[in-house]
Amino acid sequence: MCKAPRPRGAQRCICNYVFEYEPRRDRTRRSGLVPSLLAIACVAYVLGLLWIRSQDGIAGHGEVGLLLVVAGPFSIAGAAFDWGWFFRARRARLVAAIASRTGARVLYAALGGALAGAGTGLLLA
């Protein structure tokens, strides 16, 4: 190697060495997605709450509601913070392969909001 300092963000060194195997640390283009993900999660929360409240015979399922209230925000956080280990899980990889990483983030934010809303509805029933 030429031992010359690499300019910030450069893909090639001045000696024509290609830095293709180094990970990119550019997360700024995805940061604008977080407010949209939270808005989607809030809408899904309200829809999940309204749906579970419209069901008959759901009283007495508080334990399930508590589990859903914990799982929902976990899913929302995984989507909002773009956790790599969260999306390396087997089912999340499948969803990301079908709908792209951004689509998987939107789907998991909506799923988390709906789970949290349904859990709240079960706790209030």
C-alpha positions in Angstrom: 0.0 0.0 0.0 1.1 3.5 -0.5 0.6 4.6 3.1 -0.9 7.9 1.9 -3.9 9.2 3.9 -7.2 8.5 2.3 -9.5 11.4 1.6 -12.7 11.2 3.6 -15.4 9.2 1.7 -13.0 8.3 -1.1 -13.6 4.9 -2.8 -10.0 4.8 -4.2 -6.6 5.6 -2.9 -4.2 7.8 -4.9 -2.4 4.6 -5.8 -5.6 3.2 -7.3 -6.3 0.8 -4.5 -10.1 0.2 -4.2 -11.7 0.3 -0.8 -14.7 -1.7 -1.8 -14.7 -4.1 1.2 -14.9 -1.5 3.9 -18.4 -0.9 5.3 -20.1 2.3 4.5 -21.0 4.4 7.5 -23.5 6.7 5.7 -26.7 6.6 7.7 -27.8 10.2 7.0 -30.0 9.3 4.1 -32.0 6.9 6.2 -32.5 9.2 9.1 -35.4 11.0 7.4 -37.4 7.8 7.6 -37.7 7.7 11.4 -40.5 10.3 11.7 -42.5 8.5 9.0 -42.0 5.2 10.8 -43.3 6.7 14.0 -46.3 8.2 12.3 -47.1 4.8 10.7 -46.7 3.1 14.1 -49.1 5.6 15.7 -51.8 5.1 13.0 -51.4 1.3 13.4 -51.6 1.7 17.2 -55.0 3.4 16.9 -56.2 0.9 14.3 -55.1 -2.0 16.5 -56.8 -0.5 19.6 -60.0 0.1 17.7 -60.0 -3.4 16.2 -59.5 -5.2 19.5 -62.1 -3.1 21.2 -64.7 -4.0 18.6 -64.2 -7.7 19.3 -66.5 -9.6 21.7 -65.4 -11.9 24.4 -61.9 -10.6 24.9 -62.1 -9.9 28.6 -59.6 -11.7 30.9 -56.7 -11.8 28.4 -54.5 -9.2 30.3 -51.4 -11.4 30.2 -51.5 -11.6 26.5 -52.1 -7.8 26.3 -49.0 -7.2 28.5 -46.9 -9.4 26.2 -48.2 -7.5 23.2 -47.5 -4.1 24.8 -43.9 -5.2 25.3 -43.4 -6.7 21.9 -44.9 -3.8 20.0 -42.5 -1.0 21.0 -39.6 -3.5 20.6 -40.6 -4.0 17.0 -41.0 -0.2 16.5 -37.6 0.4 18.0 -36.0 -2.2 15.8 -37.5 -0.5 12.7 -36.7 3.1 13.8 -33.1 2.5 14.9 -32.4 0.1 12.0 -30.9 -2.6 14.2 -28.7 -4.9 12.2 -29.1 -7.8 14.5 -32.9 -7.3 14.4 -33.0 -7.6 10.6 -30.6 -10.5 10.5 -33.1 -12.8 12.1 -34.4 -15.5 9.8 -38.0 -14.1 9.2 -36.8 -10.5 9.1 -34.3 -11.5 6.4 -37.1 -13.0 4.4 -39.3 -9.9 4.7 -36.3 -7.7 3.8 -35.5 -9.9 0.8 -39.1 -9.5 -0.5 -39.8 -5.9 0.4 -36.3 -4.4 0.7 -34.8 -3.1 3.9 -36.9 0.1 3.9 -40.1 -1.9 3.2 -39.3 -4.2 6.1 -38.7 -1.3 8.4 -42.1 0.2 7.4 -43.8 -3.2 7.9 -42.2 -3.8 11.3 -43.1 -0.3 12.5 -46.8 -0.9 11.4 -46.7 -4.4 13.0 -45.3 -3.0 16.3 -47.9 -0.2 16.4 -50.7 -2.7 15.8 -49.4 -5.1 18.5 -49.1 -2.3 21.0 -52.6 -1.0 20.2 -54.1 -4.5 20.5 -52.2 -5.1 23.7 -53.5 -1.9 25.2 -57.0 -2.9 24.2 -56.6 -6.2 25.9 -55.3 -4.6 29.0 -58.2 -2.1 29.1 -60.9 -4.8 28.5 
